[in-house]
Amino acid sequence: MNDSMVRVVSCGRGVLLRGILLLCACLCLFPSRAQQFMNKAYTPDIKTLQVYLNSDQLDLPILRMGSSDHVTITFDWMSHKFPHLAYRVRYCNADWTLSDLEEMDYMEGLNEVILDDPGISMNTTFDYSHYEFSLPNDDVKLTLPGNYVVQVYDTESPSSTLLVACFSQQDPKVNVVGTVDGRSVYGVNKEYQHLSFEVFFQRDFTAMPDELTVVVRQNGRYDNEVYGLKPTYVKPESLVFEDERKLSFEGGVQYNVADFSHRFRYSGCIERIQFHNPYYHVEMRPGMLREGKTATFGNDVNGGYLVHQQDVWSDAEVDYSVVHFTYPVDEPWLDGALYVSGAFNDGRLNERNMMNYNYDRHQYVLDVVLKNGGYNFQYLFVPAGLTSGLNSRVEGSFWETENEYQVYVYYRSLGSDHDRLVGFERILSK
């Protein structure tokens, strides 16, 4: 290759490199609309984001059109010095990506609502400012069934989202009836449960299978979510879903229960609560593989949690504690990662609830700052290369375990540009 050819190739590479850099810059300036939204705080200054129906912290935030229901959204800014916050409402597709609808298509009212007058914490070791609001309200009316996200931001930087809160509104057009048993592709009455259900069309509604998107979650978890199921059988007035591979889930074990709503009268799997200046520390009993050949049963709430504190008079008096989780094992597992899972982390497995191995103590550890109350949690092992957590290695798995399966049915008619939530049902294993 002569010098002139080298110069041409070098020039071409330079142009190509500049083009790639320019493309990357443009992608940063204009984020992809394919982003999937989830309940999430984008700053460590925000903790305890809760989204629930009406006043029940354990109820899923799914409004029913035409009802008096409202979604409650609460969170804490971890300081008495807080920015000027506001929120906007966006409409999403079934997969929680932004829809192409305009605001006027899915809501009436304002879409920049100021959040003012937070509650200031009192008599707590952690300082925070407590925010709480509900939707719909006098400023915002929601006109379509489907998925919604609330984006909270600093009014001085409206393009930067500080947190996202997700909820749905349904216009029931189908009824879902299902059962859970121990028959699965992995065997009969062993570690797994099989969910089967039928979607019945109401009298004034019908749909082709390709017009429906069906989503299934176990106890609100996202790591083993089943999305876009296809019916096994099609009937004139219903669709039957019995896919033994996609609808087989580990039974797992009952969730661990811990209540630290009181410094002294705590309960569940708490070993001790101690004060190490300047905060209270809650030490959980070490996790372990549960022995025995049968499932154990308890009063869990399928991963949920309830923020409260005994002997206080207002939400702004509920304190925070540093909670310590441990799982002893002689050597670290090199074939995967260990997590602490529960609704306190919105049913997702990420860096915030991944345990780290402590070689001196020969155990996995995780320290989390949580608001006082009652919590459900479990340990999940995620094999390398996978995204779904397993109970079997760390706590055991039994087909008899009581779990809750949530089934969402979305409808998008041919030629339409949005997904309407037309059915939702909880199915309990027995």
C-alpha positions as CSV (number, residue, x, y, z in Angstrom):
1,M,0.0,0.0,0.0
2,N,1.5,3.3,-1.0
3,D,1.6,6.6,1.0
4,S,-1.3,8.1,-0.8
5,M,-3.5,5.1,-0.1
6,V,-2.5,5.2,3.6
7,R,-3.5,8.9,3.8
8,V,-6.9,8.1,2.2
9,V,-7.5,5.2,4.6
10,S,-6.4,7.3,7.6
11,C,-8.6,10.2,6.5
12,G,-11.6,7.8,6.0
13,R,-11.1,6.3,9.5
14,G,-10.9,9.8,10.9
15,V,-14.2,10.8,9.2
16,L,-15.8,7.5,10.4
17,L,-14.6,8.1,14.0
18,R,-15.9,11.7,14.0
19,G,-19.2,10.4,12.6
20,I,-19.4,7.8,15.4
21,L,-18.6,10.4,18.1
22,L,-21.3,12.7,16.6
23,L,-23.9,9.9,16.6
24,C,-23.1,9.1,20.2
25,A,-23.5,12.8,21.2
26,C,-26.8,13.0,19.4
27,L,-28.0,9.8,21.2
28,C,-27.1,11.4,24.5
29,L,-28.9,14.6,23.7
30,F,-32.0,12.7,22.5
31,P,-32.6,9.7,24.7
32,S,-34.2,6.6,23.1
33,R,-37.9,6.4,23.3
34,A,-37.4,2.7,23.9
35,Q,-36.5,3.3,27.5
36,Q,-38.6,1.1,29.8
37,F,-39.8,3.0,32.9
38,M,-40.0,1.6,36.4
39,N,-40.4,2.9,39.9
40,K,-37.0,4.4,40.5
41,A,-35.2,7.2,42.3
42,Y,-32.4,8.6,40.2
43,T,-30.7,10.3,43.1
44,P,-29.6,8.9,46.5
45,D,-31.3,12.0,48.1
46,I,-34.6,10.2,47.6
47,K,-35.7,7.2,49.5
48,T,-38.8,5.1,50.3
49,L,-40.7,5.8,47.0
50,Q,-44.1,4.2,47.4
51,V,-46.9,4.0,44.9
52,Y,-50.2,2.3,46.0
53,L,-53.9,2.4,45.7
54,N,-55.9,4.8,48.0
55,S,-54.5,4.5,51.5
56,D,-53.4,0.9,51.4
57,Q,-49.6,0.6,51.2
58,L,-49.9,-3.1,50.2
59,D,-52.4,-2.6,47.3
60,L,-51.1,-2.4,43.8
61,P,-51.6,1.0,42.1
62,I,-54.3,0.1,39.5
63,L,-57.1,2.5,39.2
64,R,-60.5,1.5,37.9
65,M,-62.0,4.0,35.4
66,G,-65.1,5.7,36.7
67,S,-64.4,4.9,40.3
68,S,-63.4,7.2,43.2
69,D,-60.0,5.4,43.5
70,H,-56.8,7.4,43.6
71,V,-53.1,6.5,43.4
72,T,-51.0,7.7,46.3
73,I,-47.4,8.5,45.7
74,T,-45.0,9.2,48.6
75,F,-41.2,9.7,49.0
76,D,-38.7,11.3,51.2
77,W,-36.0,13.8,50.3
78,M,-33.2,13.0,52.8
79,S,-32.6,16.5,54.1
80,H,-34.4,19.4,55.5
81,K,-33.1,21.5,52.6
82,F,-35.0,20.5,49.6
83,P,-35.3,21.7,46.0
84,H,-38.5,23.1,44.4
85,L,-40.0,20.0,42.9
86,A,-42.8,19.5,40.3
87,Y,-44.2,16.5,38.4
88,R,-45.5,15.7,35.0
89,V,-47.6,12.7,33.8
90,R,-46.7,10.6,30.7
91,Y,-48.6,7.7,29.0
92,C,-46.9,4.4,28.3
93,N,-47.3,1.3,26.2
94,A,-47.8,-2.1,27.6
95,D,-44.0,-2.6,27.9
96,W,-43.6,0.7,29.8
97,T,-42.0,2.5,27.0
98,L,-43.3,6.0,26.2
99,S,-46.3,6.2,23.9
100,D,-46.6,8.6,20.9
101,L,-49.8,10.1,22.3
102,E,-50.1,13.8,23.0
103,E,-51.1,15.0,26.4
104,M,-54.6,15.9,25.3
105,D,-55.1,12.3,24.2
106,Y,-54.8,10.8,27.7
107,M,-55.3,13.6,30.3
108,E,-57.1,16.9,31.1
109,G,-55.7,19.7,33.2
110,L,-52.2,20.8,34.0
111,N,-49.1,18.8,33.3
112,E,-46.6,20.7,35.4
113,V,-47.8,20.6,39.0
114,I,-45.7,22.0,41.8
115,L,-45.0,19.9,44.9
116,D,-44.8,22.3,47.9
117,D,-45.0,22.2,51.7
118,P,-43.4,18.8,52.4
119,G,-43.6,17.4,55.9
120,I,-40.3,18.0,57.9
121,S,-39.1,15.1,59.9
122,M,-39.2,15.5,63.7
123,N,-37.4,13.6,66.5
124,T,-35.6,11.3,64.0
125,T,-32.0,10.4,63.6
126,F,-32.2,10.8,59.8
127,D,-33.3,14.2,58.5
128,Y,-35.8,14.1,55.7
129,S,-38.7,16.0,54.0
130,H,-41.7,13.9,53.3
131,Y,-43.7,14.3,50.1
132,E,-47.2,12.9,49.4
133,F,-49.7,13.5,46.6
134,S,-52.4,11.6,44.8
135,L,-53.7,11.1,41.2
136,P,-56.2,12.0,39.8
137,N,-56.7,15.3,41.5
138,D,-58.1,18.8,40.8
139,D,-55.2,19.5,38.5
140,V,-54.9,16.2,36.6
141,K,-57.7,14.1,35.1
142,L,-56.8,10.8,33.4
143,T,-58.9,9.9,30.4
144,L,-57.5,6.6,29.0
145,P,-57.0,3.2,30.5
146,G,-53.4,2.0,30.3
147,N,-50.0,2.6,31.9
148,Y,-48.9,6.0,33.3
149,V,-45.6,7.3,34.7
150,V,-45.1,10.3,36.9
151,Q,-41.8,12.1,36.5
152,V,-40.7,14.3,39.4
153,Y,-38.0,16.9,38.6
154,D,-36.4,20.1,40.0
155,T,-38.1,23.1,38.6
156,E,-34.7,24.7,38.0
157,S,-33.7,21.7,35.8
158,P,-36.9,20.4,34.3
159,S,-35.2,18.1,31.8
160,S,-33.6,16.0,34.5
161,T,-35.9,13.4,36.1
162,L,-35.3,12.8,39.8
163,L,-37.7,9.9,40.2
164,V,-40.3,7.9,38.2
165,A,-43.5,6.5,39.7
166,C,-45.5,4.0,37.7
167,F,-49.2,3.1,37.9
168,S,-52.1,1.9,35.7
169,Q,-55.7,2.5,35.0
170,Q,-58.0,-0.2,33.8
171,D,-61.3,-0.3,31.9
172,P,-62.3,-3.9,32.5
173,K,-63.4,-5.7,29.3
174,V,-62.3,-9.2,30.2
175,N,-62.4,-11.6,33.2
176,V,-59.4,-13.7,34.1
177,V,-59.9,-17.0,35.9
178,G,-57.0,-19.2,36.8
179,T,-55.4,-21.9,39.0
180,V,-52.0,-22.9,40.3
181,D,-50.8,-26.5,40.8
182,G,-47.7,-28.5,41.2
183,R,-47.7,-30.0,37.6
184,S,-44.9,-28.5,35.4
185,V,-42.4,-29.4,32.8
186,Y,-39.9,-29.9,35.7
187,G,-41.9,-32.6,37.4
188,V,-45.0,-33.1,39.5
189,N,-45.3,-31.7,43.1
190,K,-41.6,-30.8,43.4
191,E,-40.0,-27.3,43.3
192,Y,-42.2,-25.6,40.7
193,Q,-45.7,-24.3,40.3
194,H,-47.6,-24.1,37.1
195,L,-50.1,-21.3,36.4
196,S,-52.9,-21.7,33.9
197,F,-55.7,-19.2,33.2
198,E,-58.5,-18.3,30.9
199,V,-59.4,-14.8,29.6
200,F,-63.1,-14.5,29.1
201,F,-64.5,-11.6,26.9
202,Q,-67.3,-9.6,28.3
203,R,-70.5,-9.4,26.3
204,D,-69.7,-6.0,24.6
205,F,-66.0,-6.9,23.8
206,T,-64.1,-9.2,21.6
207,A,-60.5,-9.2,20.4
208,M,-58.1,-11.2,18.2
209,P,-55.2,-12.9,20.0
210,D,-52.7,-10.6,18.2
211,E,-54.5,-7.6,19.6
212,L,-53.9,-8.6,23.2
213,T,-50.7,-8.3,25.2
214,V,-50.6,-10.5,28.4
215,V,-48.2,-10.0,31.2
216,V,-47.7,-12.2,34.3
217,R,-45.7,-11.5,37.4
218,Q,-45.1,-13.6,40.5
219,N,-45.4,-11.5,43.7
220,G,-44.8,-8.3,41.8
221,R,-41.3,-9.5,40.7
222,Y,-39.8,-8.3,37.4
223,D,-36.8,-10.6,37.1
224,N,-39.0,-13.6,36.2
225,E,-41.8,-11.6,34.5
226,V,-43.5,-13.3,31.5
227,Y,-44.4,-10.8,28.8
228,G,-46.3,-11.2,25.5
229,L,-47.9,-14.7,26.2
230,K,-49.7,-16.3,23.3
231,P,-52.8,-18.4,24.0
232,T,-52.6,-22.2,24.0
233,Y,-56.2,-22.5,22.8
234,V,-58.6,-20.1,21.2
235,K,-62.3,-20.3,21.9
236,P,-65.2,-18.2,20.5
237,E,-65.6,-16.3,23.8
238,S,-62.2,-16.8,25.6
239,L,-58.5,-17.5,25.3
240,V,-56.8,-20.3,27.3
241,F,-53.2,-19.9,28.5
242,E,-51.4,-23.1,29.6
243,D,-47.9,-22.8,28.4
244,E,-46.1,-25.2,30.7
245,R,-42.6,-23.8,30.1
246,K,-43.3,-20.1,30.2
247,L,-45.9,-20.4,33.0
248,S,-43.8,-22.6,35.4
249,F,-42.3,-20.7,38.3
250,E,-40.2,-21.8,41.3
251,G,-42.5,-22.1,44.3
252,G,-39.8,-20.7,46.5
253,V,-40.4,-20.3,50.2
254,Q,-42.5,-18.0,52.3
255,Y,-40.9,-14.6,52.6
256,N,-38.9,-13.7,55.6
257,V,-40.8,-11.3,57.9
258,A,-39.2,-8.5,59.9
259,D,-40.9,-5.8,61.9
260,F,-38.7,-3.0,63.3
261,S,-41.5,-0.5,63.9
262,H,-40.4,-0.4,67.5
263,R,-36.9,-0.2,69.0
264,F,-37.5,-2.8,71.7
265,R,-40.7,-4.7,70.7
266,Y,-39.4,-5.9,67.3
267,S,-40.3,-9.3,65.8
268,G,-39.6,-11.7,63.0
269,C,-36.1,-12.6,61.9
270,I,-34.4,-9.7,63.6
271,E,-31.4,-10.7,65.8
272,R,-31.0,-7.3,67.5
273,I,-31.4,-3.5,67.2
274,Q,-28.7,-1.4,68.6
275,F,-27.8,2.3,68.5
276,H,-24.4,3.2,67.1
277,N,-24.1,6.9,67.0
278,P,-25.7,8.6,65.1
279,Y,-28.1,5.9,63.8
280,Y,-30.0,2.8,64.8
281,H,-28.8,-0.5,63.3
282,V,-31.1,-3.5,62.6
283,E,-29.2,-6.9,62.4
284,M,-31.2,-9.6,60.6
285,R,-30.6,-13.2,61.4
286,P,-28.3,-14.9,58.9
287,G,-30.0,-16.3,55.8
288,M,-29.9,-20.1,55.4
289,L,-31.1,-22.9,53.3
290,R,-34.4,-24.0,54.9
291,E,-34.2,-27.7,55.9
292,G,-37.0,-30.2,55.5
293,K,-38.9,-31.8,52.7
294,T,-42.1,-29.8,53.0
295,A,-42.9,-26.1,52.8
296,T,-43.2,-23.9,55.8
297,F,-46.1,-21.4,56.0
298,G,-46.3,-18.0,57.6
299,N,-48.1,-14.7,57.6
300,D,-46.1,-13.0,54.8
301,V,-47.6,-10.5,52.4
302,N,-45.9,-11.8,49.3
303,G,-42.9,-9.4,49.4
304,G,-44.7,-6.3,50.5
305,Y,-43.8,-3.8,53.2
306,L,-45.6,-1.4,55.4
307,V,-44.0,1.8,56.6
308,H,-45.0,2.7,60.2
309,Q,-43.6,3.2,63.7
310,Q,-45.3,2.6,67.0
311,D,-45.8,5.4,69.4
312,V,-45.5,8.3,66.9
313,W,-48.3,10.6,65.7
314,S,-47.4,11.6,62.2
315,D,-45.6,10.2,59.1
316,A,-42.8,12.8,59.6
317,E,-41.9,11.1,62.9
318,V,-41.1,7.7,61.4
319,D,-37.4,7.2,61.6
320,Y,-34.9,5.3,59.3
321,S,-32.5,2.5,60.3
322,V,-29.5,0.9,58.8
323,V,-30.5,-2.7,58.1
324,H,-27.8,-5.4,57.8
325,F,-28.5,-8.6,55.8
326,T,-26.0,-11.5,55.9
327,Y,-25.8,-14.9,54.3
328,P,-22.9,-17.2,55.5
329,V,-21.1,-19.4,53.0
330,D,-17.5,-20.7,53.1
331,E,-16.5,-19.4,49.7
332,P,-18.0,-17.0,47.3
333,W,-20.1,-18.4,44.5
334,L,-18.3,-17.7,41.2
335,D,-21.2,-18.8,39.0
336,G,-23.6,-16.0,39.9
337,A,-24.7,-13.3,42.2
338,L,-26.8,-13.1,45.4
339,Y,-29.6,-10.6,46.0
340,V,-32.0,-9.5,48.7
341,S,-35.4,-9.2,47.0
342,G,-38.7,-7.6,48.1
343,A,-41.1,-4.8,47.2
344,F,-38.8,-2.4,49.1
345,N,-36.7,-2.5,45.9
346,D,-39.7,-2.6,43.6
347,G,-39.4,-6.3,42.8
348,R,-36.2,-5.8,40.8
349,L,-32.7,-7.1,41.1
350,N,-30.0,-4.4,40.7
351,E,-26.9,-2.9,42.3
352,R,-28.9,-1.6,45.2
353,N,-29.9,-5.0,46.6
354,M,-26.9,-7.1,45.4
355,M,-24.9,-8.7,48.2
356,N,-21.1,-8.5,48.4
357,Y,-18.9,-11.2,49.7
358,N,-16.9,-10.4,52.9
359,Y,-13.8,-12.7,52.9
360,D,-13.0,-12.0,56.6
361,R,-16.4,-12.9,57.8
362,H,-17.1,-15.7,55.2
363,Q,-20.5,-14.3,54.3
364,Y,-22.4,-12.2,51.9
365,V,-23.4,-8.8,53.3
366,L,-25.8,-6.0,52.3
367,D,-26.5,-2.8,54.3
368,V,-29.6,-0.9,53.3
369,V,-31.1,2.3,54.9
370,L,-34.8,1.5,55.3
371,K,-37.7,3.4,56.8
372,N,-39.0,1.8,60.0
373,G,-41.9,-0.7,59.5
374,G,-42.7,-4.3,58.6
375,Y,-40.9,-5.8,55.7
376,N,-40.9,-9.0,53.6
377,F,-37.8,-10.2,51.9
378,Q,-36.1,-13.2,50.4
379,Y,-32.7,-14.2,49.1
380,L,-32.4,-14.9,45.4
381,F,-29.4,-16.4,43.5
382,V,-29.0,-15.3,39.8
383,P,-26.8,-17.6,37.8
384,A,-24.3,-16.0,35.5
385,G,-25.7,-15.1,32.2
386,L,-29.3,-15.1,33.4
387,T,-31.6,-12.4,34.8
388,S,-34.1,-14.4,36.8
389,G,-33.5,-15.1,40.5
390,L,-33.8,-18.6,42.0
391,N,-34.7,-19.6,45.6
392,S,-33.6,-23.2,45.4
393,R,-29.9,-22.7,46.1
394,V,-30.1,-20.2,49.0
395,E,-33.5,-20.9,50.8
396,G,-35.1,-23.8,49.1
397,S,-38.2,-24.2,46.8
398,F,-41.5,-26.0,47.4
399,W,-44.5,-26.3,45.1
400,E,-46.8,-25.8,48.1
401,T,-45.6,-22.3,48.9
402,E,-48.3,-19.7,48.8
403,N,-47.6,-17.1,46.0
404,E,-49.6,-14.4,44.3
405,Y,-49.6,-14.2,40.5
406,Q,-50.7,-11.0,38.8
407,V,-52.1,-11.1,35.3
408,Y,-52.4,-8.0,33.1
409,V,-54.3,-8.0,29.8
410,Y,-53.7,-5.0,27.4
411,Y,-55.7,-4.4,24.2
412,R,-54.5,-2.6,21.1
413,S,-56.9,-2.8,18.2
414,L,-55.5,-3.0,14.7
415,G,-54.5,0.5,13.6
416,S,-54.5,1.9,17.1
417,D,-51.5,3.7,18.7
418,H,-51.9,2.8,22.4
419,D,-52.4,-0.2,24.7
420,R,-55.5,-0.1,26.9
421,L,-55.5,-2.1,30.1
422,V,-58.7,-4.1,29.8
423,G,-58.1,-6.8,32.5
424,F,-56.3,-7.4,35.7
425,E,-56.5,-10.3,38.2
426,R,-54.7,-11.8,41.2
427,I,-54.4,-15.6,41.3
428,L,-53.3,-17.2,44.5
429,S,-51.7,-20.6,44.8
430,K,-53.3,-22.8,47.4
